[in-house]
Amino acid sequence: RYVVEVRGALFKTRSRIARRVLSTAARRALGLGFGARSFLPRAHLPSALRFKKRRAPGAGAARRRQARSRGSSMATDDSEMSVENGAPAGVAQRTAGVKGAPNGSTIWCEECEDVAASLKCEACGDHFCGLCFQWQHRAGKRALHKPTPLPGQEMFKETAAGTTQHFMQLQKQAEKEQQEKRNAAPSTGSDLADSKNIAHRGPVLGGEAAYKWIPMRVSGEERTLLRLLEGALEVSEYTDKVDVTRGWGWRNSKADVIEEEISDFFKNLMGLLVAGNYQEGLKLLQAKDLPGNAEFFGKVCEIGRRFKITNPEKLRTTYGKLIYLMQDAREVLPFPLSHPVNTVHLFLSQRGGLAVLTDEDLHIATQPVVASDAEGVSRAALEQAGKDKTAAFERIVTRHSSGELSGDDIRWVLLSIGDLYAYVDSNQGPVREMIELLEENFSPTKPDKDAYSLEIVSGIRGSKLSHPHGTHFTFVLQSLHLWHQITQDMFRLWILAEGDLLGEDNSYRLMNTGQGMNRVQAAPQIGNAMHRILSRVQSQVGSSWVGLSVVHLGDRDVPNALVFIDKYTQVSCILNPIIIVIKQIPELCKNAQIAEYIDSTFGGPDTLRKDILYDFFKSAFDGSGADNFYDAGSCIDGRLTSAWHWCSSISEKPFYPIFKLAGFASFDGEFQR
């Protein structure tokens, strides 16, 4: 029946592309072989043409094994779509046999068809890789199925540290311990009484260890090398040529392509240096090979990574390319390319200047002086605060200058510490203000009017969750508190993310996650850090945690630590434009024509203000925005996904003209610089 349907559709269509798709599906159904060019993953087929589960257990697997065995003789360059264990894969890896497979051939995963299977589900009769087994058996009756590892294969690695499954285990244990503490000592008073204290808590640097997570500011000389790195990354096509699904042959293995692209990148970098500084370039050219300039290459890459940590909004199109290049460089380069990030603690310890970190004037010398922190204070008082900061700055320089640690070095350190406080102030500020707006305009128990009820119902207006007003108020408040804490620890989280991405023993594999080809990799350091942050926030808010406390890591939703950390750098990009528009409404009303428009359309500036906040708090936290029901919801990452979904639909909102009048351009900002 399946073959007849495919053949009928094949002869009816006039589209050459559609005929090719259907032809590929028909050939697979007939058990015919196919080469790399005609191969099309099952996920890309129309839903009506995908294999159904009506077949006998194991029938599809046997059919595909026969097709592959015949197809291997027709096309020696079969498509290689996975990189198992992070190692570049060529033909040798493709034909490597799995113990227990017929004729020594590889048993491939029934679902993704990208990765060699590591287990078999006896109930389904199919073979899976670990990731696909978890994905297909995450809910319903399938969740009760038990996997059996294939002979000679380890149980699926997705339960290792740094994956979603491992995080869920940690969180369940932590929730159980917290519940035991609540039962032993019941809370008194309101659960949300301390919410403002949580929101306004600034970064607390506890001892010298905290300064291990503060990168040094990129100096003027280093910025020259940074521009060279940006230029070389802009013209590099590394990910376009490496992270692809085409076939690899003995004449053109993936390892060869990686080595060639990395070599071209370094040559471009050296060429740009020679063009910009001939004398410095000649020093590099004296080395006849790449290992001779290993220190220079490692230094330039470290500068780029350090700049990205302190400026998350920069290098948005090139940083990922740099990290992926460094991941693969471990396999092909004879020297290490990943150098430790130059932090404040590392810089001072190398020069015997750790006493600077315990100086009594350090806090005054590094805290930003901003008007928002001193409302109602005169201009003279602000100027005096600036003078006090300058004086404390110079006192520290005078006390700690030495032969190994110059005054300029100390100034560089103090400016780097000040960068942390400035970043936290500018990125936590919008979160604090949004918490205040929520608490000022909405009741935590019941709505002031039915028109402003935060109640959401699954299936209505795109919502994937169902919350009464009070529950949803708490859900939004807890989400904002969590974002506040993550923003405070952003520098530390970013350094930990790089540790996961560039770890020697942390491998990755290339696979289609539904959003293109991505490198799926566990993130144990980020997972442990997020577990501690989430536990701290849950204990601080006091009330029962609303929604799931799952952080996706190393799976289809969040493939690796880079995707995770990049999501949370966008929190201020989401909240800040909304707050700016709210503050601009009184200024807009000074224009008579705009004021008349606001009165006639929205009922006045106060109503407009509350309409915007009501729509955001209700629709930006409703679990929407994912590709399917299972990806959406109330998990930690789903909250941010819902907020981005709200931002993407801002042009459809009735108050969008007000955003444009207030100068709104976009939530994304600039991508290049």
N, C-alpha and C positions, 0 to 999 in steps of 0.2 A: 504493500500500500504506500509506504514511504517513497519507494523508487518511482512508482507511477505518478505520485503527486509532483515529485521533483521534475520528472520528464515532461509532464504536462506544462508546468510553469516554464520550463526551459524553452519549449517550442512556441509558447505564447508571447514571450517577451521579445522586444526589439532592441533592448538596451544591451550593448556589447559587454558592459561591466556586469550587468545583472546576469547575463548568460554565463559569464565566467564564474561568478559566485555560485550559481546553481549547478554549473558543470562540476565544480570542485566538490560540492556537496553530494552530487550524484555519484561521482567516482568513489568517494569515500564510502557511500552506502553500498556500492557494488563490490567493494573490497579491492579496488584497483589501486595501483601505486601512483604516486604523484611526486613531482619534484619541488624544489624550493619556490619557484616562481608561481606555481599554481596552488601552493599551500595557503589556506585561510583558516585561522583559529576558529573553533566552534563559537566562541563568544561574539564573533563578528557576523555570524550568520543570522538571518531573520529568525525570530522566535519560532515561526511555523516550520522552519527547516532544520531545527536542532533535533538531535536524537531524543526520543522519548524513553521514559523509564519502563515501558511495557515489555521491553525485550527480556529474554531469559537472563538470569544473573550470570555475568561474565561473558555474555555473547558479544557485546560491543567491544570488550577488551580483546577477545580472540580475533575478531574481525580486524581491528586496528593493528594488532601484532602481525597478522598476515600481510596487511597492506604495507606495513613498514618493511617487513622482510623482503617483499617483492620490490618496493620502491627503492630500497637501498642499492639494488643492482642497476636501477634506471638512472638514479641521480646520486652521485657521490658527494654532492654538496648540499645534502639535506639541511633544511633551516634549523639553525641552533639558536634557540630563544632563551636559554637560561645560562647563568653563570653560577654554578654551584660552589659554595664555600669561597666565593670571591675570587676564584682563580680563573684566568682567561681560558676559554674553552675552544678547542679545535676539533678536528675530526676524531682524534684519539679519544677525547672525552665522549663524543657522541656515540661511538661504537663500543664504549666500555660496557661490559656485561654486568648485570646484577645477578648475584647468586640466587638460584632458584628460578630464573627465567628460562624459557625454552630456547635452546640453541645458543645460550649465552647472550641473547639480545637484551636490550634495556626495556624494562617495564615502565611505561610512562604514566603519569597521573591522568586519570580519566577526565578530570574536570578542566584543568588548565592546559594540559598537553604540552607544558613547557618544561616540567621538572620530572626527574626520575621518581617513581613512586617509592615510598618508604614503608607503606603499610597497606593492609587490605581490610575493608569493612565486610565482615562476613554476612551481615544482614542485607547490605546493598549488593554484595557480590562484585564490588568495584575496587580498584586500586587507587590510592590517593597519595599525594605528598601531604606533609603534615599541615600546611597552611590551608589547603583546600578541604581537608577532612574537617578541620575546625569550622571552616566557613559553611560547609554544607550540613554540618551536624550541630549548629549552634542553638537550635530551638526545635520545639515540637517533639514528635516521637523519635526523630533521628538523633536527638540528644542522648537517647538511651543506648545507641549503638556502641559496641565495643570494638576498637581497632585491634588488629593483630599485626605486629611488625613482620616484614618480609625477612626471609633467611639472610643473615649477613648484614641487615640494615638496622640502624638505631631507631628507637622510637622517635616520632617527629620532634624536631628541635624547637618548635614554637612554644613549648612550655619552659624554655630556658629563660634565664634572667634577661629582662629587657624586652619582653614580649607582653602582649595584652593578657594572655592567660596567666603569666607569672604575676602581673600587677593585680589581677583579680584575686589571686590567692593571698597576696600580701594585704589587700584591702579588706577581704573578709575576716582575716585574722585580727586586723586593727579594729574593725567595727565591733567584733566580738569583745575585745578588751575594753573599748570605750563604753559599750553597753553595760559591762560588768561594773565599771567605775560609776556610771550613772545610777545603777541600782544600789550601789553601796552608799553613794552620797547624792541624794536628789538635789536638783538645782532649785534655787530660790529666786523669786522675782521673775521679771520678764526675761524670756529667752533672748530677745533681741536688744536688751538694754545697753549692751556694750558695743553696739554696731558702729557708732561714730568713733569710739576710741580705736577700734580696729582700723577703720578707714584712714584715720589721721596719723597712724603710727608710721614714722619715717624709718629709713634704713638704720639699723643698729649694727655697727661694726664691732663685734665682740672679740677683742684681742687681736694679736698679730695674724692669726690664721685667716681672719676675714679678708686681709689684704692680698691673700694669694689669688683672689678672684677678681682683682681690679687690674685690667691691662694698662700698660703705660701708653700715654698719648703718643700718636705718631708724630715724630719731630719733623722739622723742616727738611733736613737731609733725607729722611726716610720717605717723605712725600714725593721726592723725585723718583725714587724706585717704585713707589706705589703707582705713579702715573705710567711708568713703563709696564708694570704688571697688568694694569687695566687695558693698555693698548694691545699687549700680547694676547690677553684673554678675549678681547673683542673680536679679533680676527681668527682665533682658533675655532676649529670645527670638531673639537674633541668628542663631545657627547653625540653629535650628529653622526659620527662615523663608528663610535664604539658601542653605544647603547642602542643597538638596532636588532631587528629580528631576521636579518638576511642570513643566508647560509654561509658557513665558513669552510673553506677547502684547504687541502694541504699546500696549495700555492699561496693562500692568503688567509692565514690563521688569525684569530682574534688577538693573540699575543703579539704577532707581528704588527698589526694595525695599532695596538696600544703603544708599542715601542716607537713606531714611526711618528705617531701624533705627539707623543711627549717630547721626542727629539726635535720635531719642528717647532713646538712651543718654546723650548729653551733656546733654539737658534734665533727665533724671532725676538725673544727677550734680549739676547746678546746683541743682535743687530740694532735694536732700538737704543740700547745703551751706547753703542759705538757712535750712532748718529747724534745722540744728545751730548755725550761727553767722550771725546775721542781718546783722551789719555787714560781714563778709567777703563774704556773698552779694550784698549790694547793690552792691559794687564790680564784681562780675562782670555784674550785670544792667545796668550802665551801658552795656556794649557791646551793640549792637542785633543782632549776628549772631555766629555761631560763630567766624569768623576773629578777631574782637576778643578772644576768650579762648583763642586757640591756645596761648599759653605755659602757661596753667593746665592745659589738657587734656593737653598733652605731659608736664608735670611729674607729674600724677597717674598717668598710664600708666607712666612711668618708675619711680615709687615701687613700683607693683604688680609690675613685672618684677623690680626689684632685690630686693624682699622674697621673691619666689618662688625666685630663684637661691640666696639664703642660707638659705631654708627650703623645700627641695624637697617636704617632706611636707605643706605648706600649699597652699591655693587649688587643690585637685585638681579641682574641678568648674567653676572659673571662669577659670583661667589660659588654657586653650586657647581659650575664647571671646574673651578679650581679644586674644590673638595673631592670631586669624583676623579679628577686627574691624580690627585695625591693618593687616593685609595688604590688605584691601579698601579701607581709607581712602585709600590712595595713589591710587586711581582716581577718587575722588569728592570728596575734600576739597581745597581750594585751599591748604592749609598742611600742613607735615610733622607727623605725629603721633608719629613714632619719634625720641626723643631718645637720645643716647649714655648708657649706664649709668654712673652716678656711681661711679667706682672710687677706690681709695686713691691711686693715682698721679695720676689726673686732679684729684682734690680738692687734693692737696698742690701740684701744679704750678701751679694757678691762684692759689695763695697764697704761692708761693716757698718752700715747706717741704720740698723733696725731700731735704734733709739728714737728715730724721728717719729715712729708710729705710736710712741707712748708720750709724746710731748703734750704738755697741758694746753698749748695754744692750737693744737692741730684741728680741733673741731671748728674754732672760729675762723681759721685760715682757709678752710676748705668748703664751708657752707656757703651756698649762693645767697646773695642779698637781692630779693625780689619784692616788688610792691605787693604782690598777692599775699605774701606772708606777713604784711605789716599794714593792714587796712586801718585807716584812721590815724596813721602815724604821719607826722609832718615830713616835708621834704628834707628839712635840716636833720631830722633823726635818721632818715635813710642815708644821707651823705655821711653822717657820723658812723653809722654801721659799716659803710664801705671803707672809711678810714681805719676803723678798728681792725677790719679784716686785713688790710694792707700792712698795718703795724705788726699783727700777729704773724703774718707771712714772713716778714723780714726778721723778726725775732727768732723764728725757727731756723732760718738760713744762717743767722749769726751763730747760734748755739751749736749747730751740728756740722758746719763746714770743716773739711779736713783735706788731707792730701789725696785720699782715695775718693772722697765724696765732695765735689765742688759745689759752690753755691748754685750754679746753673742746674746741676743734677738734682739738688733739693727742690728747686723751683719746678722742675719738670715733674718730680714726684707729687708735689702738692697740687699742681694743675691736673694731674691724672686722677688723683683722689677727688678733686672738685668736679671732674667730668662725671663721676659716678653720681654724686649728689644732684648735679644738674640734670642728668638723664632721668633719675628717679622722680625729681620734682616735675619735669615736663611731661612724663608719661604716667605717673600716678595721679597727677592733678586732675585730668579728666575723669578718672575712675572715682576719685573722692567727690568731685562735684556731681557726678551722676548718682552716687549714693545719696547725697544730700537732696537732690531733686526728687528722687524716689520717695524718700521719707517725708519730705515737705508736702508733696502733692497727692499722696495716696496713703490710705489707712492700711495698717498691717492686718487688720481683722475683717473689715467689711468696707465696701465702696461708699463714698459720700453720695453718689448718685448711681443709678443703674446704668446710665450711659457711660460711666467711667469704671465699670467693673473689669478687673483684670482676669476674670474667669475665661478659660479657653477649653474648647471641646474638640477632641480628635476628629478630623474630617471636615471641620468647618473653617473656612478661610485659610486652608492649607495647613492647619495645625496637625501635628503628629502626637500631641500630648493632651491630656485632660486634667485640668487643675481648677479647683475653686479659687475665688479671689485671694483668700488668705494664704493658701498654699503657693499660688503663683507669685505673690508678693515675696514670700520667703525664698522661693526658688531664684528669683531675679536678684534679690539681695545677696544671697549666698554666692551666686555666680560672680557678682561684681567684687565681693570680698576676695574670692579666689583669684580673679584677674589682678586685683590690687597686690596680692602677695607674690604672684608670679612675676609681675613687672618689677617689684622690688628686688627679686633675686635673678633678674635677667642676665646680668654679666656672668654669674656663677653657672646658670643653666646653659649658657652658650658655650662656655669652656668645657663643661661636662658633655655637651652634645658633640663637640669636636673630638673629645676623647672616645666617644662611642663610634663615631664615623671613621676615625683614623686608627682605631685600636688594632694592634698586631694580630690578636686572636679572634677578632670579631669580623666574620666573613659576611658577604652579602650574596644575593642572587637576583638576577634580572628577570622580571616577570611583568605581565600585563595585569595591572590592578584594577582595570576598569576605567582608569584615567590616563591611559597611555602606559608606556614601559617605564617602570620605576625600579630602583634598587631597594629590595626588601632586606632589612638588616635589623637585628635586635639592638636595643638601646638600654643596657642595664644601668648605666650611671644616671641617665635621665629618669628611668623608671623609679629608681630608689629615691632620687631627689623629689620627684613629684609625689611619691608616696608620703614623704615626710611633710611636704608643703600642704597636701590635702588633709593629712591628719591634724596638722596644726590649725588650719582654718576650721575644720569640723569641730575641734574642741573649743575654739574661740567663739564661734557663733552661738554655741549653746543649744540651739534647737535641733531637732532631728533633721538629718540631712535629707533634702528633697531631691529625688532623681537618683540616677545611677552615679556611682563613684568610680567608674571604669575609665582609665586613660589608655587609649589605643596606641600601641607601639609595635612596630615590626609586623604589621598586618596590612590588609588591603586598604584600610582607611588612612592609616598613618604609616607609610612604608618604612621610614627611618627617622633618625633624630633631626635631620635637616628640615624635613617637612614639618615636624612637630614644633621646632623652635621658631621657624618662620611664621607659623600661624599666630603665635602669641606676641610677636613684635607688631602685629597690626591692631592691637587693642586700642591704642591711642588714636590710630587712624580712623577707627570706627566712631569713637565717642567724641573726639575733639570737634569735628565739624558740626555735630548736633548741638553741642554746648555753645559753640560760636553763634549759631543761628538763634538759639534761645536768647542769648545776650543781646543780639542785634535787633530783636523785635521792637523794643522801645525806641531805638534810634530810627528804625524804618518808619515808625508811626509819626515822627516829626514831619514827614512829608505828607501834605494834606491828601494827595491823591492815593498814596499807598495806604494811609490810615482809613480812607473811605472804602478802599477795596477790602481791607482786613475786617472792617466792621460789617460790611454787607455780606461777605463770603463766610467768615468764621465766627462772627458775633463779638469781635473785639480782640485785643492783644492777649488778654488773660486766657480767653477760651482757646485761641490759637496755640498759645504756649502749652496748655494742658493737652490739647489734641495731639501735638507732636510727641510729647512724652508718653501719652497713653498708647499711641500706636507703636512706639518703639518698645516700651516695656512689655506690651502684650504680644506683638508679632515677632519681635527679634529674639524671643526666648520660647518659641512654641515647638521646637524640635524639627522645624522644616528645613529644607535646603539640601537634603541628601538625594542620592539617586534612587533609593528605594526605602521601604519602611524600616528595614533592619539597620540601615546605616544612620537613620535619623533618630532623634530622641533626646534623652536627658543626660547622656554621658558627658564627661568633661569636655571632650572635643566637640560634641554635637551642639553644645551651647554657643560656641564660637561660630560653628557652621551656620546656625540659625541667624546669628547677628549679621554675618556676611550676606546671607540670602536676603535679609531685609534691606541691606545697603544696595544690593543689585536691583531691587525693585523700587528704589526711591523715586524714579521718574514717573511712576504710576500713582504716587501719593497725591492727594488733593492739595497738600501744602508745599509741593515741589516748587511752585513759582516763588514762594517766600525764601526757600533755600537759594535760588538763583539771585534774587534781589539782595540777599545778604552776602553775595560773593562766592557762594559754593561752586567748586569746580568738579571735584571727584573725591572719593574716599581713598583712592590708590596712591595719590601723590606722584612724584616723578620716579620713573623706573631707572633711568640711566645714571644720573649723578647724585 
